[in-house]
Amino acid sequence: MEVKNCVIAITGAGQGLGQMMAVTLAQAGAELALIDLNEEGLKQTEQQCQMLSKKSLIYKADVSNEVQVEAVFKQIADDFGQLNGLVNNAGVLRDGLLVKVKDGELSKMSLEQFNMVMNVNVTGTFLCGREAAAQMVAMGNKGVIINISSVSRAGNIGQTNYSASKAAVATLAVCWAKELGRYGIRAAAVAPGIIHTAMAEQLKPEAIERLKEMVPIRRMGEANEIAHAVKFIIENDYFTGRVLEVDGGIRV
């Protein structure tokens, strides 16, 4: 699918990977529907896209809220008249051990901490994927849905919630590829490694250094490298039902 003149929705578009994806796709000629709770960040992304003379509109929404998601994708269809792609990028990180003993005291990961990550990363991906697919089918548009997973989907210490969520979104992409192919809609996932974003900066410096040592090329990835992977999937009409690993060769 040629990126030029396509309408692509991006969640989590207010910063980091989402912002870079939007700018990269705008440079290639796409029109963007930018979704995030961070309205100030959305305005910054919108401004960058408009500097490239591409139509971009912002939508403030909580991706884990069904009513808001349904309303946003209906509005996107009304505003653009078509929808050709979705990048499910919105996500949160709330790391912690399942149980921990310190100074003789036992602590546990709270249900709230677990659910917060699952609600945004999994429920949000499900809701946005469902509504994007529904709009594409209703309008007769071929397209592609790309879920942003993670190398952590294989399981990682201190990431019970995050690892589970990223395994889930990768699996959702495989399910959707098999279900939606009949409508001309592809689905895939990108699994980044340790990428230089605000989310990664939440990690302790010593943790980042340990992770870098595990990467054969001894560095963190850059946001533009993930954006390039997203663009590749959009453009390659035979890529579906698979996870594209962009992780510098790391194994966690």
C-alpha distance (Angstrom), angle and dihedral (degrees) to the residues before:
residue distance angle dihedral
M1 . . .
E2 3.76 . .
V3 3.80 111.1 .
K4 3.80 94.1 -146.6
N5 3.82 111.8 103.0
C6 3.80 92.9 1.2
V7 3.81 118.4 133.1
I8 3.79 110.3 -129.7
A9 3.81 125.4 -176.3
I10 3.81 116.9 -151.9
T11 3.79 124.4 -168.9
G12 3.78 119.7 -153.0
A13 3.81 87.0 28.0
G14 3.80 95.4 148.5
Q15 3.79 97.1 85.5
G16 3.79 148.2 -6.1
L17 3.77 118.3 7.3
G18 3.79 94.1 2.1
Q19 3.78 92.8 53.9
M20 3.80 92.7 47.8
M21 3.82 91.3 47.9
A22 3.80 90.2 52.4
V23 3.81 93.8 50.2
T24 3.81 92.4 45.0
L25 3.80 92.6 50.8
A26 3.82 91.9 44.1
Q27 3.80 88.4 54.1
A28 3.81 87.7 54.7
G29 3.81 91.1 52.0
A30 3.81 104.1 -97.0
E31 3.79 125.6 142.6
L32 3.79 113.0 -130.2
A33 3.79 137.3 -141.4
L34 3.80 103.2 -164.3
I35 3.82 117.7 -156.8
D36 3.80 128.1 -172.9
L37 3.80 143.6 119.2
N38 3.81 88.9 -123.0
E39 3.80 100.3 87.2
E40 3.80 95.0 178.7
G41 3.80 90.9 51.6
L42 3.80 90.4 47.7
K43 3.80 90.7 54.8
Q44 3.80 90.3 52.2
T45 3.81 91.6 50.5
E46 3.79 91.1 45.9
Q47 3.79 90.9 51.8
Q48 3.80 92.2 51.6
C49 3.81 91.5 49.9
Q50 3.78 93.0 47.0
M51 3.80 90.0 51.9
L52 3.80 84.0 64.4
S53 3.83 88.2 55.2
K54 3.79 93.7 -113.3
K55 3.79 125.9 134.3
S56 3.78 111.5 -110.2
L57 3.79 129.8 167.4
I58 3.78 129.6 -170.2
Y59 3.80 128.2 -133.9
K60 3.79 121.2 -171.1
A61 3.81 108.6 -148.8
D62 3.78 145.3 141.1
V63 3.80 104.1 -121.7
S64 3.81 91.2 -152.0
N65 3.83 91.7 59.0
E66 3.80 110.4 89.7
V67 3.80 96.5 -158.7
Q68 3.80 92.8 50.2
V69 3.81 93.3 46.4
E70 3.80 93.3 49.5
A71 3.80 90.5 49.5
V72 3.81 93.6 47.6
F73 3.80 95.8 51.8
K74 3.79 91.9 46.0
Q75 3.80 88.2 51.9
I76 3.81 91.6 48.0
A77 3.80 89.6 54.0
D78 3.81 90.7 49.4
D79 3.81 94.0 45.6
F80 3.80 98.3 46.5
G81 3.80 103.7 22.4
Q82 3.80 90.7 -135.2
L83 3.79 143.4 41.6
N84 3.78 122.1 -153.2
G85 3.77 104.1 167.7
L86 3.77 149.4 10.3
V87 3.79 129.6 -157.4
N88 3.81 109.2 -159.8
N89 3.79 96.8 -153.9
A90 3.83 104.7 140.1
G91 3.78 111.2 114.7
V92 3.79 145.3 144.3
L93 3.78 134.7 -147.0
R94 3.82 123.0 -145.6
D95 3.79 105.5 162.6
G96 3.77 125.1 -167.6
L97 3.79 142.1 135.5
L98 3.79 119.2 -92.2
V99 3.82 89.1 -124.1
K100 3.78 129.7 -2.6
V101 3.78 135.3 -171.1
K102 3.80 116.8 -155.8
D103 3.78 124.9 166.6
G104 3.78 88.6 -10.2
E105 3.81 93.2 -55.3
L106 3.81 122.4 119.5
S107 3.79 119.7 -142.4
K108 3.80 129.5 179.6
M109 3.78 137.4 -156.5
S110 3.77 104.6 -98.4
L111 3.77 123.0 -123.9
E112 3.79 87.3 -123.9
Q113 3.82 90.8 57.0
F114 3.81 90.9 48.7
N115 3.80 95.3 44.9
M116 3.79 94.9 46.8
V117 3.79 91.5 61.7
M118 3.80 94.6 40.8
N119 3.81 92.7 48.3
V120 3.79 95.0 53.8
N121 3.80 100.3 32.9
V122 3.81 100.7 38.2
T123 3.80 108.6 18.9
G124 3.80 90.3 40.6
T125 3.79 91.6 50.7
F126 3.81 91.2 47.3
L127 3.81 94.6 49.1
C128 3.80 95.6 45.6
G129 3.80 92.3 43.6
R130 3.80 91.4 49.8
E131 3.79 94.6 48.9
A132 3.81 94.0 43.8
A133 3.80 90.5 50.8
A134 3.80 91.3 47.2
Q135 3.80 92.0 52.5
M136 3.81 93.0 46.2
V137 3.80 92.2 50.1
A138 3.81 93.1 44.9
M139 3.82 92.1 50.8
G140 3.80 94.5 40.1
N141 3.81 92.6 -120.1
K142 3.77 121.9 153.4
G143 3.76 111.7 -139.6
V144 3.77 151.9 135.4
I145 3.81 137.3 -103.7
I146 3.80 117.2 -153.8
N147 3.80 121.1 -167.9
I148 3.79 118.9 -160.2
S149 3.79 107.0 -133.3
S150 3.82 125.9 165.6
V151 3.78 142.9 -129.4
S152 3.82 83.3 -110.6
R153 3.80 89.3 73.1
A154 3.81 86.3 89.7
G155 3.81 89.1 65.6
N156 3.78 129.6 -88.3
I157 3.80 136.1 -163.5
G158 3.80 111.9 -94.8
Q159 3.79 93.8 13.4
T160 3.80 106.8 90.6
N161 3.80 90.7 136.9
Y162 3.81 99.1 37.6
S163 3.81 95.8 43.3
A164 3.80 91.6 48.6
S165 3.80 91.1 49.0
K166 3.80 94.2 49.7
A167 3.80 92.3 47.4
A168 3.79 87.6 51.8
V169 3.80 96.4 52.0
A170 3.80 91.1 49.1
T171 3.80 89.4 52.7
L172 3.81 91.4 47.0
A173 3.80 88.9 57.7
V174 3.81 91.3 54.0
C175 3.82 91.5 48.6
W176 3.78 92.5 48.8
A177 3.80 93.2 47.8
K178 3.80 89.2 57.5
E179 3.80 94.2 44.3
L180 3.80 101.3 40.5
G181 3.79 102.2 39.6
R182 3.80 90.0 91.8
Y183 3.81 88.2 64.5
G184 3.77 94.3 49.0
I185 3.79 92.3 -103.7
R186 3.79 119.7 133.3
A187 3.80 126.0 -160.6
A188 3.78 129.9 -163.7
A189 3.78 142.4 148.2
V190 3.78 137.8 -128.5
A191 3.81 117.5 -145.8
P192 3.81 109.6 -159.8
G193 3.76 122.6 -164.8
I194 3.80 121.8 -146.8
I195 3.79 104.1 -27.3
H196 3.79 126.7 -173.1
T197 3.83 99.8 -111.6
A198 3.80 138.1 124.2
M199 3.81 88.7 -95.3
A200 3.81 92.8 56.7
E201 3.78 89.6 48.3
Q202 3.82 88.2 65.4
L203 3.80 87.1 72.9
K204 3.79 119.4 92.0
P205 3.84 113.8 -97.5
E206 3.80 91.6 -117.5
A207 3.81 90.0 52.6
I208 3.81 90.8 52.1
E209 3.80 91.2 50.4
R210 3.81 91.5 50.4
L211 3.78 90.1 50.5
K212 3.80 92.6 49.4
E213 3.80 89.0 54.3
M214 3.80 89.0 57.2
V215 3.82 91.9 56.0
P216 3.81 113.1 87.6
I217 3.81 92.0 -141.1
R218 3.83 90.3 47.0
R219 3.79 99.9 -130.8
M220 3.77 143.6 87.8
G221 3.77 118.9 -100.8
E222 3.78 121.8 -108.9
A223 3.80 126.2 -122.5
N224 3.81 92.5 -119.3
E225 3.82 89.6 59.3
I226 3.81 90.4 59.1
A227 3.80 91.3 44.1
H228 3.81 88.6 54.0
A229 3.83 89.6 53.6
V230 3.80 90.4 52.1
K231 3.80 91.0 50.6
F232 3.81 90.1 49.8
I233 3.81 92.0 55.0
I234 3.80 92.2 48.0
E235 3.80 91.1 51.4
N236 3.82 98.3 42.7
D237 3.81 107.2 77.8
Y238 3.81 92.9 -169.4
F239 3.79 95.6 56.5
T240 3.80 109.7 97.7
G241 3.78 140.0 128.0
R242 3.80 92.9 23.9
V243 3.79 139.2 103.7
L244 3.80 116.3 -124.9
E245 3.81 108.5 -148.9
V246 3.79 114.6 -148.7
D247 3.77 101.1 172.2
G248 3.80 109.4 121.5
G249 3.80 89.3 -108.1
I250 3.81 94.9 -64.6
R251 3.81 119.8 156.7
V252 3.79 116.0 -164.0
